[in-house]
Amino acid sequence: MSDLDGLLALIDEFHITDRSLRSARERVRVEGSSAAVEALLRAAAKYFGDMAAESEHHLAQLDRRLDDLYQRQYNLQAERSVAVRRRDGALRVLDALQDASSREQPR
């Protein structure tokens, strides 16, 4: 398999909707001329360069959202721990009150 065949196989893994890249790809397959190859290289570099940049931007947005989500989850977990401690403390006081109340009443 030549380098060009390998490149075409990589490109074929994607659903290409870009007309210039599709046209350049077909032109290489039909003609195989050096001009067709150059056109394919330019079109592929632009298409996949744009795709990589867009994906990088999207990943950065997702990472920011995940960071925010992790922080909110951490804060909620801390808040939950405080609520559990307050509940457990209140239940201990109520149990103590019940014990004290039952000892104070005559039998």
Helices and strands as residue ranges (DSSP letters): H 3-12, H 19-30, H 34-104
